Amino acid sequence: MYYNSINNKLNIKKFVDVFFSNIPKNKTLFFPFKIPILKNKFINYLKKLNYLNFSFEISKLFLDSISEEDLYNVLYKSYNSKKIIKLEDLNLNNNYLLNLNSGPTLTFKDIAMIPLSNLLSFFSLKNKKKNIVFCATSGDTGSAANNSFKNINNSKIFTFYPFNMISNIQRKQITTLKSKNIFNYSIIGNFDFTQYFVKKIFENIKNNKKISLISVNSINWFRIIMQLIYYCYVSIKNNNNEKLDFIIPSGNFGNALSAFLAKKMGFPIEKIITCTNDNFYLDNYIKNNKIENLMLKKTICPSIDISIPSNFIRLVNKNFFKKKNINNNNNDIYSDKIYNKNIISSIEYFYQKLNKIYDPHTIIALSSLFKESSKNQVAVSTSYPIKFIFSIKKIIPNIKIKTNIKNLFFLKENYKIFSQNFLVLINSIKNNINV
């Protein structure tokens, strides 16, 4: 498998080069030179496999820089004897809820982040370099990254999150881990600023003989690979053998991009429906071909409070979309938006209807599913409600959610607050990595 930057076909790389270079020299993103299309015979073989073996068969199509034995060991260490996903029947027109939040930090980010950290450990043993890991987060990526990379030998992780724009629990999951290799930076501004800072860091600090720099955001192609696997897996485990629609709460578009690639590979997927909130750049573009960068709004769904989804340009620049009336002419990506006020009212509605509490991001997907009243649809649950308990309690005051996460409230937090001064920020980072 070869890769190139999305607007330069001559910039051809192998997987290991993409893994460590993160962003091409032309400051775009990497994409496979050719998406593998699977034959029905191979897909039928995949139906018999458990999640571990399934993930191995799919991921080795994209990785050329590691032996099959070593790749299997990385995945075995990540997934063996663990509950990865759960498909819940909603008892409504063959519709389902896909729970991806069973990992250690209760978010779908764990599914990709754990094998990413294990793969980095494998490569670091071979190249004998120190790894400097960077993570920009709108909430859940940071907790998954810090948990996965804590105490990894020869690695330091720098996590950046927008000040006062993630939930208290999300922040505490990021800042209370005790490990000398974790550095947390709270940036005054929104997620777009934190993501911008991480990209500028790679322009100012280069890989050298002593260190390797890596981003664990979804600009890292390995994250996309690990995420597309669960869409491939669920689509062929469906009992009635009909194509499924996936309804996905969408922030930076990495999760939706993964579902799109699963469909392109030949798996039985009909529509990918991206759902946004009051920050509806995606909805505007997909429905109206309208590019409008509105001021970012803070909502009850902080993980998708993102104005410009960086992964979306991977599809736009590869010409997968027709320019006009995308929802009418395109057979893959559709969109919906659920406003913040409707998300709030829907939390109580679904509690009464289904007798369950869902996190606000899952509520967006469920609201879209119930609004359509179609069949063979899968709403994607990306996080666990306890992470947003303070917002939920304002809506349903007497609710109780059982979890072992309460000890977070008694732990000391470790983070520093920075303004949008890149020079101050980069000097702090350089001091901590001794560059």
C-alpha positions in Angstrom: 0.0 0.0 0.0 1.4 3.4 -1.0 0.2 6.9 0.0 0.5 10.4 -1.4 -0.6 13.8 -0.3 -4.1 14.6 -1.4 -3.1 17.1 -4.1 0.2 15.8 -5.2 0.4 12.4 -6.8 4.2 12.5 -7.1 4.6 12.6 -3.3 4.5 8.8 -2.9 5.2 7.3 0.6 5.1 4.0 2.4 3.1 3.6 5.5 5.9 4.0 8.0 6.8 7.3 6.3 3.2 8.5 6.6 3.1 7.3 10.2 6.0 9.5 11.3 5.8 12.4 8.9 2.1 13.1 9.8 1.7 16.0 7.4 3.1 16.3 3.8 5.5 19.1 2.9 2.7 20.9 1.1 0.8 21.0 4.5 -2.2 18.9 3.3 -2.9 15.3 4.4 -2.0 11.8 3.2 -4.4 9.4 1.5 -4.0 5.9 0.0 -2.8 5.9 -3.6 -5.5 3.4 -4.3 -8.3 2.1 -2.0 -8.3 -1.7 -1.9 -11.6 -3.2 -3.2 -12.4 -6.6 -1.8 -13.9 -9.5 -3.6 -17.1 -11.1 -2.3 -15.3 -14.4 -1.6 -12.9 -12.6 0.7 -15.7 -10.7 2.4 -17.6 -14.0 3.0 -14.4 -15.4 4.6 -14.2 -12.3 6.9 -17.8 -13.0 8.2 -16.5 -16.0 10.2 -13.8 -14.1 12.1 -13.8 -12.6 15.6 -12.9 -8.9 16.0 -9.2 -9.5 16.6 -8.6 -11.6 13.5 -10.9 -9.4 11.4 -8.9 -6.3 12.4 -5.7 -8.1 11.4 -7.0 -9.1 7.9 -8.2 -5.5 7.2 -5.3 -3.6 8.7 -2.6 -5.6 6.8 -4.1 -4.3 3.6 -2.9 -0.8 4.5 0.4 -1.5 6.4 3.5 -2.5 4.5 6.2 -1.6 7.0 5.6 -4.3 9.6 5.6 -8.1 9.3 2.3 -9.9 9.6 3.5 -11.6 12.8 4.5 -8.3 14.4 1.2 -6.7 13.3 -0.8 -9.5 14.8 1.1 -9.1 18.1 0.3 -5.4 18.2 -3.4 -6.1 17.6 -3.4 -9.0 20.0 -2.0 -6.8 22.8 -4.6 -4.2 22.0 -7.8 -6.2 21.5 -7.5 -9.8 22.9 -10.1 -10.6 25.5 -11.5 -7.2 25.4 -15.0 -6.0 24.7 -14.5 -3.7 21.6 -18.0 -2.9 20.3 -21.6 -3.8 21.0 -24.5 -3.6 18.6 -27.8 -2.9 20.4 -31.1 -3.7 18.7 -33.5 -0.7 19.1 -36.5 -2.9 18.2 -37.6 -0.5 15.5 -37.5 -1.2 11.7 -34.3 -3.2 12.1 -32.4 -0.2 13.5 -29.5 -0.4 15.8 -27.2 1.5 18.2 -23.5 0.9 17.7 -21.8 1.3 21.1 -18.1 2.2 20.7 -17.6 3.5 24.2 -16.5 0.4 26.1 -12.8 1.3 26.3 -10.9 2.5 29.4 -11.8 6.2 28.9 -15.4 5.5 27.8 -15.0 6.8 24.2 -14.7 5.4 20.7 -11.2 7.0 20.5 -9.8 4.1 22.6 -10.5 1.6 19.8 -7.8 3.3 17.6 -5.6 4.9 20.2 -4.6 1.7 22.1 -3.2 -0.1 19.0 -1.6 3.2 17.9 0.4 3.4 21.1 1.3 -0.3 20.8 2.4 0.2 17.2 4.5 3.2 18.2 6.2 1.1 20.9 7.0 -1.5 18.3 8.6 1.0 15.9 10.5 2.8 18.7 12.2 -0.5 19.6 13.5 -0.7 16.0 14.5 2.9 15.4 15.7 3.5 19.0 14.5 7.1 19.0 12.6 9.1 21.5 9.0 9.7 20.5 7.3 13.1 21.0 3.6 12.7 20.7 1.2 15.6 20.0 -2.6 15.5 20.5 -5.1 18.3 19.9 -8.5 17.4 21.5 -12.0 18.7 21.7 -12.5 16.3 24.7 -12.3 12.6 24.1 -9.1 12.2 22.0 -7.0 13.7 24.8 -8.2 11.3 27.5 -7.7 8.3 25.2 -4.3 9.5 24.1 -3.0 10.2 27.6 -4.3 6.9 28.9 -2.8 4.9 26.0 0.6 6.6 26.1 1.2 7.0 29.8 4.4 5.5 31.0 5.4 4.3 27.5 9.2 4.1 27.4 11.1 6.8 25.5 7.9 8.7 24.8 6.5 12.1 25.9 3.0 13.2 25.0 1.8 16.8 24.8 -2.0 17.2 24.9 -3.7 20.5 23.9 -7.3 21.2 24.7 -9.5 24.4 24.5 -9.8 26.1 27.9 -13.3 25.9 29.4 -14.7 24.2 26.2 -14.7 20.6 27.2 -16.7 18.9 30.0 -15.3 18.8 33.6 -15.0 15.0 33.4 -13.2 15.1 30.0 -10.8 17.6 31.4 -10.1 15.5 34.6 -9.6 12.4 32.5 -6.9 14.3 30.7 -5.2 16.1 33.6 -5.3 13.7 36.5 -3.2 10.9 35.1 0.1 10.7 37.1 2.9 10.2 34.6 6.1 12.0 34.1 5.7 11.8 30.3 2.4 13.7 30.1 2.2 17.4 29.5 -1.2 19.1 29.3 -1.7 22.5 27.7 -5.0 24.4 28.0 -5.3 26.9 25.2 -7.6 29.9 25.6 -9.7 29.7 22.5 -11.6 26.9 20.7 -10.6 23.5 19.2 -9.7 25.1 15.8 -6.9 27.0 17.6 -5.5 24.0 19.3 -5.5 22.0 16.1 -3.9 24.9 14.3 -1.1 25.0 17.0 -0.4 21.3 16.6 0.1 21.7 12.8 2.4 24.7 13.4 4.5 22.7 15.8 5.4 20.2 13.1 6.6 23.2 11.0 8.8 24.4 13.8 10.2 21.1 15.2 11.5 18.5 12.9 12.2 14.8 13.2 16.0 14.3 13.7 18.4 11.5 14.6 17.3 11.6 18.2 13.6 12.2 18.1 10.5 11.2 16.1 7.4 13.4 16.1 4.0 12.0 15.7 0.4 13.3 15.9 -2.3 11.0 17.3 -5.2 13.1 15.9 -7.1 11.7 12.9 -4.6 13.3 10.6 -2.6 10.2 11.5 -3.7 7.6 8.9 -3.4 4.7 11.3 -6.3 6.2 13.3 -8.5 6.0 10.2 -7.5 2.4 9.5 -8.4 1.3 13.0 -11.8 3.1 12.8 -12.8 1.9 9.4 -12.4 -1.7 10.7 -15.5 -1.5 13.0 -17.7 -0.3 10.2 -16.5 -3.1 8.0 -17.1 -5.6 10.8 -20.6 -4.4 11.7 -21.8 -4.2 8.1 -21.3 -7.9 7.5 -22.4 -9.1 10.9 -25.9 -7.8 10.2 -28.2 -10.8 10.2 -30.6 -9.8 7.4 -27.7 -9.2 4.9 -29.1 -5.8 3.8 -27.0 -2.7 3.4 -26.8 -0.4 6.4 -26.9 3.4 6.9 -24.5 4.7 9.5 -25.6 7.9 11.4 -22.4 9.5 12.9 -22.0 12.5 15.2 -19.3 14.3 13.3 -16.7 16.8 14.5 -13.4 16.5 12.7 -14.9 14.0 10.2 -12.4 11.1 10.9 -15.1 8.7 12.0 -17.3 9.5 9.0 -14.3 9.2 6.6 -13.7 5.8 8.0 -17.2 4.6 7.2 -16.9 6.1 3.7 -13.7 4.1 3.1 -15.4 0.9 4.4 -18.1 1.3 1.8 -15.6 2.0 -1.0 -13.8 -1.2 -0.1 -17.0 -3.2 -1.0 -18.7 -3.6 2.4 -22.5 -3.5 2.4 -23.0 0.1 3.5 -25.6 2.4 1.8 -25.4 5.9 3.3 -23.1 7.7 5.7 -25.1 10.4 7.5 -23.0 13.0 9.3 -24.7 14.8 12.1 -23.6 18.2 13.4 -25.0 20.7 16.0 -25.1 24.5 15.9 -21.6 24.3 14.3 -22.8 23.1 10.9 -20.0 23.8 8.5 -20.4 20.2 7.2 -24.2 20.4 6.8 -23.9 23.6 4.8 -21.3 22.1 2.5 -22.9 18.8 1.9 -26.4 20.0 1.4 -25.8 23.4 -0.2 -22.2 23.3 -1.5 -21.8 26.4 0.7 -18.5 27.1 2.4 -19.3 29.3 5.4 -17.0 29.7 8.4 -19.3 30.8 11.1 -18.2 31.7 14.6 -17.8 28.6 16.8 -20.6 28.1 19.3 -20.2 26.3 22.6 -22.9 23.6 23.0 -23.8 20.6 25.1 -21.7 18.4 22.7 -18.2 19.8 23.1 -16.5 16.9 21.2 -18.0 18.1 17.9 -17.8 21.8 18.6 -15.5 22.2 15.6 -16.1 24.7 12.8 -13.7 23.3 10.0 -13.3 19.5 10.0 -9.8 18.8 8.7 -10.5 15.3 7.5 -13.2 16.5 5.1 -10.6 17.8 2.7 -9.4 14.3 2.2 -12.6 13.6 0.3 -13.1 17.0 -1.3 -9.6 17.1 -2.8 -9.8 13.5 -4.0 -12.9 14.5 -6.0 -15.2 12.0 -4.4 -17.9 14.7 -4.4 -19.7 16.3 -7.3 -19.8 20.1 -7.0 -23.5 20.9 -7.0 -26.4 19.5 -5.0 -24.2 16.9 -3.2 -27.1 15.2 -1.4 -28.9 14.7 -4.7 -26.0 13.5 -6.8 -23.8 11.8 -4.2 -24.5 8.2 -3.2 -22.3 8.1 -0.1 -22.2 11.1 2.3 -25.4 12.8 3.5 -25.9 15.2 6.4 -28.2 16.3 9.2 -28.0 18.8 11.9 -29.6 18.8 15.4 -29.6 22.2 17.1 -28.4 22.5 20.7 -31.9 23.2 22.1 -33.3 20.1 20.4 -30.4 18.0 21.8 -31.3 19.1 25.3 -35.0 18.3 25.0 -34.1 14.9 23.3 -32.0 13.7 26.3 -35.2 13.6 28.4 -37.3 12.3 25.5 -35.1 9.3 24.9 -34.8 8.7 28.7 -38.6 8.4 28.8 -39.0 6.5 25.6 -36.1 4.0 25.9 -35.5 4.2 29.7 -31.9 4.9 29.1 -29.5 7.9 29.4 -27.3 8.6 26.4 -24.5 11.2 26.1 -25.4 14.3 24.1 -23.4 13.2 21.0 -25.2 9.9 20.8 -28.5 11.8 21.2 -27.7 13.6 18.0 -27.4 10.3 16.1 -30.5 8.9 17.7 -32.5 12.1 17.0 -31.6 11.8 13.3 -32.5 8.1 13.2 -35.9 8.6 14.8 -36.7 11.7 12.7 -36.2 9.7 9.5 -38.1 6.6 10.5 -36.2 4.5 8.0 -35.0 1.0 8.4 -31.6 -0.7 8.4 -29.9 2.3 10.1 -27.2 2.3 12.8 -26.8 5.3 15.1 -23.3 5.5 16.4 -22.7 6.0 20.1 -19.2 7.6 20.5 -19.1 8.4 24.2 -20.5 7.5 27.7 -23.0 9.7 29.5 -21.0 10.0 32.7 -18.6 12.2 30.9 -21.3 14.8 30.6 -23.1 14.2 33.9 -23.3 17.8 34.9 -25.0 18.9 31.7 -27.4 15.9 31.9 -28.3 16.5 35.6 -29.5 20.0 34.6 -32.0 18.3 32.4 -32.8 15.2 34.6 -31.8 16.2 38.1 -32.4 12.9 39.9 -30.5 10.7 37.4 -27.8 8.3 38.7 -25.2 6.7 36.5 -23.1 3.9 37.9 -19.4 4.0 37.1 -16.1 3.9 38.8 -15.1 7.3 37.4 -16.0 9.2 40.7 -12.4 8.9 42.0 -11.5 11.6 39.4 -13.0 14.3 41.7 -10.4 13.6 44.4 -7.3 13.6 42.2 -5.0 16.5 41.6 -5.0 18.0 38.1 -1.9 18.8 36.2 -2.1 21.4 33.3 -0.9 24.8 32.3 -3.0 27.5 30.7 -1.6 29.4 27.6 -2.9 32.3 25.6 -2.8 32.2 21.8 0.9 33.1 21.7 2.6 30.5 19.6 6.1 31.7 20.5 5.5 31.2 24.2 3.9 27.8 23.6 6.6 26.5 21.3 9.4 27.6 23.7 7.7 25.7 26.5 7.4 22.6 24.4 11.1 22.8 23.3 12.2 23.1 26.9 10.2 20.0 27.9 11.6 17.9 25.1 15.1 19.4 25.3 15.2 20.6 21.7 
